[in-house]
Structures are given as structure tokens and as C-alpha cells.
Amino acid sequence: MKKVLIIDEMHLSIIPLMENEAFQVDYSPQISRAEILEIIHEYVGLIIRSKTPIDRELLEKAERLRFIGRAGAGLDKIDLEFLEQKGILLFHAAEGNMDAVGEHAIGGLLAIFNHANRADLEVRKGIWKREENRGEELKGKTVGIIGYGNMGSAFAKKLRGFDVQIMAYDKYKTGFGDKFVEEVGFENLVDKVDVLSLHVPLTPETRNFLTLKILQKFKNPIYLINTARGEIISFATLNKSLDLGIIRGAVLDVLENEKFNTYTPAQKLEFEQLAARENVIFSPHIAGWTFQSYERINEVLIEKIKGSGIIYNA
């Protein structure tokens, strides 16, 4: 029988969905890497999130593996080159949570514009400051998007009702401009935007892409939204840009390092400075983590697996 191993927490609908396609499912979200290495040779399919690096060591032991399903968008923990060498198909489900990411990004931006966190805390304490909490309107602003894949395009779609100008830059994609989104080069983006939203994967090219030198090129002070990967901009760069007024406020769903207990002394100091700022809003990497997306990701994965024909040939 065709066996599939699930090594991360998933919405349990994944089990009947795969069983309906004649797979035997072993659901083991608590499994350790050592245990995976011992048994991976038995499976034709592997369903993952991001807990375990899918590297050469693991793939060399996966003798029968025909496909991997990534419940999400990021592929930075997968050895894509070796996967291709072995002829193992990779499916990922960015379409499953792209609407959640778009909504979260807009929600964070509106909260920053209207001082929602600070105003809420003040009112709870009996403090009534209207002028100090006067907000900004999104209408009339120019919003720039770096990376126009599933996430970037979903964010753009949800912005359309706000009467904003939307510009998008994607180094590896062209021909996507339409009446709602202007496709631009990076230099044009830098020259015009008031809000910048990041929607690129983590690669050697995008790691620490937003340096202080790059940010100093922006003509206008910007509001920054990062729902992509924290390693695109460091804590130190964020703090310096906020100090200089290059960044007016930041919505951060991801961090340079998301494991607080592993911080270096320098990271700890920089994060503490960042956390003390009222014009920064944090969330724990949950932009795409809604009740609806949790289940929808499974449906997207199954449809892609079925569409590949691997079900019939595994």
C-alpha cells in the first residue's frame, strides 16, 4: 500500500482526504528527526510544515519517496537541488493561506495608522487622548509590493477598495500589471511608495536584502510590512531606520530570529529596543494561520497531488 508520513501538525482533514486517494497515512506530528531518518525509506509521500530540514541526509534515506507536500509557502528548509536530482515532486500550498496573509497585512497597517494598540491600552487605564492618537488614512497613499506571487497578489487584491495606488516589483516575474497594479522596476518603487510590503521567499539573494543602504534610497519615509521572512531585514537595520525616520512604523509578523532563547547578546539588545517602540506591531508568524487557511491548505495540497498523476503511479 502507498504510505504517506505526516511529520507536522496539520488540520486532521488531511487524513481522510489522503485515504480517499488510497494512501495509508501515518500521522506523527511529534516525531523526531532521528525517528524520521529510521523509517523514511518506507514512504512514497511526506507531508511537512517547517519543523524538520528536508536536506540531503534525509533525502538519501528516502528510497521510495515520490513526493513531498509542503503545507505552506516557504521552501527555504528544503534542498531543492537534490530533490530535483532524485526526481521527487514537490507540492506547496501557498494558495491555501494567501488570503489570510493579505488580510493580516492590511489589519496590521490600519492598526499602525490609527495607533490602535496604544490607544486601547490608554483607554483601559482611563486615559483619553484624542489629538495624540490622531490617525493616518490609507486612501491616497502609494503602496509598494516586493514579490508578486500568491501572497503579493492577494495583498494587492485586498487593497483595491482603499483608493490607493499599488506598485509591484518582482525580479523574476513580468507581465502582471493591470488596471489595479502598476508593474515597476525597483528604482521606480523606491521613488514613489509610502508603504512597503515584503512578499518574497528566503533565499541567499533575499537574506538581509533590506539593508540601511537600500532603505536610505527611498524618497519618502515608509511604513514597512513584513509577513514574509524575518531574515530579509535585521533587528539592527530596523532600529537604525526607525531612529532615522526612514521607516515610520513597522508591521512584523516575522523576525530575524524567532527563537528567543537562542538570541545572541546583540540580538537581545536590538530586539528589546524594537519591542519598546509604539510604532511597531508584532505577531508570532501567524499571518497565514487562520482557522480557514488551516483546512484550505490541505485541500490545495490534495488537488495538486491529484493533478500531477503521482497518485496513480506511486
C-alpha positions in Angstrom: 0.0 0.0 0.0 1.2 3.6 -0.7 2.3 5.0 2.6 2.4 8.7 3.5 4.1 10.1 6.5 2.9 13.4 8.1 5.6 14.9 10.4 4.0 18.2 11.5 0.7 19.4 13.0 -2.0 19.5 10.3 -5.7 20.0 10.2 -7.0 16.5 10.7 -9.0 16.7 7.4 -5.7 15.7 5.7 -6.1 12.1 6.8 -9.5 11.3 5.1 -8.5 13.4 2.1 -5.4 11.2 1.6 -7.2 8.0 2.5 -9.8 8.7 -0.2 -6.9 8.6 -2.7 -5.8 5.2 -1.5 -2.9 6.3 0.7 -2.1 4.8 4.1 -1.5 7.7 6.4 0.8 7.7 9.4 0.1 10.9 11.3 3.1 11.6 13.5 3.4 15.3 14.3 5.6 14.6 17.4 8.1 12.5 15.5 11.8 13.4 16.0 14.3 13.8 13.2 16.1 10.7 14.3 12.9 8.7 14.1 12.2 10.1 10.6 15.6 9.0 9.4 14.9 5.5 10.6 11.6 5.0 8.8 11.5 7.4 5.9 12.6 4.6 3.5 9.1 3.0 3.9 7.1 6.0 2.4 6.2 7.3 -1.0 4.9 10.6 0.3 5.9 13.1 3.0 3.8 15.9 4.3 5.6 18.7 6.1 5.5 22.2 7.5 8.8 23.7 8.6 9.9 21.8 11.7 12.4 19.5 10.0 15.0 20.5 7.4 14.5 18.3 4.3 18.2 18.0 3.5 20.5 15.6 1.6 20.9 13.4 4.6 17.2 12.8 4.9 16.5 12.5 1.2 19.3 10.0 0.7 17.4 7.6 3.1 14.1 8.2 1.4 14.5 5.4 -1.1 10.8 5.1 -2.1 9.8 8.8 -1.8 7.9 10.1 -4.8 6.6 13.4 -3.5 6.7 16.0 -0.7 3.7 18.2 0.2 4.6 21.4 2.0 1.7 22.8 4.0 2.5 26.4 3.4 4.6 28.6 1.1 8.3 28.8 2.3 10.7 26.3 0.8 13.9 27.6 2.4 14.4 24.4 4.6 14.2 22.1 1.6 17.2 21.1 -0.6 15.5 21.8 -3.9 18.5 21.0 -6.0 18.9 17.5 -4.5 15.2 16.9 -4.7 15.3 17.6 -8.4 18.2 15.2 -8.8 16.2 12.4 -7.2 13.1 13.2 -9.2 11.0 13.8 -6.2 8.0 16.0 -6.8 7.4 19.0 -4.5 4.0 20.5 -3.9 3.3 23.5 -1.8 0.1 25.2 -0.8 0.7 29.0 -0.8 -2.8 29.4 -2.3 -4.2 28.0 0.9 -3.2 30.9 3.1 -2.6 33.8 0.7 -6.0 35.4 1.6 -5.1 35.2 5.3 -1.8 36.8 4.7 -3.3 39.7 2.7 -5.9 40.4 5.4 -3.3 40.2 8.2 -1.1 42.7 6.4 -3.9 45.2 6.0 -5.1 44.8 9.5 -1.6 45.5 10.9 -1.2 48.5 8.7 -4.5 50.0 9.7 -3.6 49.4 13.4 -0.3 51.2 13.0 -2.0 54.1 11.1 -4.6 54.5 13.9 -2.4 53.8 16.9 -4.8 51.0 17.8 -2.5 49.2 20.4 -1.5 52.4 22.2 -5.0 53.9 22.2 -6.5 50.7 23.5 -4.1 50.5 26.4 -4.6 54.1 27.3 -8.4 53.9 27.3 -8.3 50.8 29.5 -6.3 52.9 32.0 -8.8 55.8 31.9 -6.6 57.9 29.7 -8.5 59.8 27.0 -6.1 61.4 24.4 -7.7 62.2 21.1 -5.2 64.6 19.5 -2.2 62.4 20.4 -3.9 59.4 18.7 -4.9 61.2 15.5 -4.6 58.7 12.7 -3.4 58.4 9.1 -5.7 57.4 6.2 -4.7 54.8 3.7 -6.6 56.5 0.9 -4.2 58.4 -1.4 -1.1 56.5 -0.4 1.2 54.6 -2.7 1.7 51.0 -1.6 4.7 49.1 -2.9 4.9 45.3 -3.1 8.1 43.4 -3.5 7.4 39.9 -4.8 4.2 39.4 -6.8 3.4 35.7 -6.3 0.5 34.3 -4.5 1.0 36.4 -1.3 1.8 39.7 -3.0 -1.1 39.5 -5.5 -3.5 38.6 -2.7 -2.4 41.6 -0.7 -2.8 43.8 -3.8 -6.3 42.5 -4.5 -7.4 43.3 -0.9 -6.1 46.8 -1.2 -8.3 47.7 -4.1 -11.1 49.2 -2.1 -8.9 51.6 -0.2 -8.3 54.0 -3.1 -4.5 53.6 -3.1 -2.0 53.4 -5.9 -0.4 50.0 -6.0 3.1 49.4 -7.4 4.7 45.9 -7.6 8.2 44.8 -8.3 9.2 41.2 -9.0 12.7 40.5 -10.2 11.6 37.1 -11.7 8.1 37.9 -13.0 6.8 40.2 -15.7 3.6 41.0 -17.5 1.4 41.0 -14.4 0.5 44.7 -14.4 -3.2 45.6 -14.8 -5.6 48.4 -14.2 -5.2 47.9 -10.4 -1.4 47.2 -10.1 1.4 49.0 -11.8 4.4 46.8 -12.6 7.5 48.8 -11.9 11.3 48.5 -11.6 12.9 48.7 -8.2 14.1 52.3 -8.8 10.6 53.5 -9.5 9.3 51.7 -6.4 11.9 53.4 -4.3 11.0 56.8 -5.7 7.2 56.7 -5.0 6.0 54.5 -2.2 4.7 55.4 1.2 4.1 51.8 2.3 6.3 48.8 1.5 5.1 45.2 1.9 7.5 42.2 1.5 6.3 39.0 -0.1 9.5 37.2 -1.2 10.8 33.8 -0.2 14.0 33.5 1.9 16.9 32.8 -0.5 20.6 33.7 -0.4 19.6 36.7 -2.5 16.9 38.0 -0.2 18.6 37.3 3.1 19.4 40.8 4.6 18.2 42.3 1.3 16.8 45.4 3.1 20.0 47.0 4.3 20.3 50.5 5.6 21.9 51.5 2.4 18.9 50.2 0.4 16.4 51.9 2.7 18.2 55.2 2.5 17.4 55.3 -1.2 13.6 55.6 -0.5 12.4 59.1 -1.3 9.6 59.0 1.3 9.6 57.8 4.9 7.8 54.4 4.6 5.7 52.1 6.7 7.1 48.6 6.4 5.1 45.3 6.4 6.9 42.0 6.7 4.8 38.9 6.6 7.4 37.0 4.5 10.6 36.1 6.3 12.3 37.9 9.1 15.8 37.4 7.8 15.1 39.8 5.0 15.8 42.7 7.4 17.8 42.5 10.6 16.9 43.9 14.0 19.8 46.4 13.8 18.6 47.7 10.4 15.1 48.1 11.6 16.2 50.0 14.7 18.5 52.3 12.8 15.9 53.0 10.1 13.3 53.8 12.7 15.7 56.1 14.6 16.5 58.0 11.4 12.8 58.2 10.4 13.4 56.2 7.2 10.8 53.8 8.5 7.8 55.5 10.2 6.3 52.3 11.5 6.6 48.5 11.1 4.2 45.6 11.0 6.3 42.5 11.8 4.8 39.0 11.6 8.3 37.5 11.3 11.6 38.2 13.0 15.3 37.8 12.1 15.4 35.1 14.8 12.1 33.7 16.1 13.6 31.5 18.8 14.0 33.9 21.7 16.1 31.5 23.8 18.8 31.4 21.1 19.4 35.2 20.9 22.9 36.5 20.9 23.5 39.4 23.4 23.5 41.7 20.4 20.2 40.3 19.1 18.6 40.5 22.6 19.6 44.2 22.9 18.3 45.1 19.4 15.0 43.2 19.9 14.4 44.9 23.3 14.9 48.3 21.6 12.5 47.3 18.9 9.9 45.9 21.3 9.9 49.2 23.2 8.7 51.1 20.2 5.0 52.1 20.0 5.2 52.3 16.2 6.0 48.6 15.8 3.4 45.9 15.8 4.4 42.3 16.3 2.6 39.0 15.7 4.1 35.4 16.1 4.3 34.3 12.4 0.6 33.9 12.2 -0.4 36.0 9.1 -1.3 32.9 7.2 -2.5 30.9 10.3 -6.3 31.2 10.4 -8.9 28.5 11.0 -9.9 28.7 7.4 -6.4 28.5 5.9 -5.5 25.6 8.2 -8.1 23.5 6.4 -7.8 25.1 3.0 -4.1 24.2 2.8 -5.0 20.5 2.9 -7.4 20.9 0.0 -4.9 22.7 -2.1 -2.2 20.1 -1.5 -4.5 17.2 -2.3 -5.7 18.9 -5.6 -2.1 19.4 -6.6 -1.1 15.9 -5.8 -4.1 14.5 -7.7 -3.4 16.8 -10.7 0.2 15.6 -11.0 -0.9 12.0 -11.6 1.5 10.8 -8.9 -1.4 9.1 -7.1 -1.8 6.6 -9.9 1.9 5.9 -10.4 3.2 5.9 -6.8 
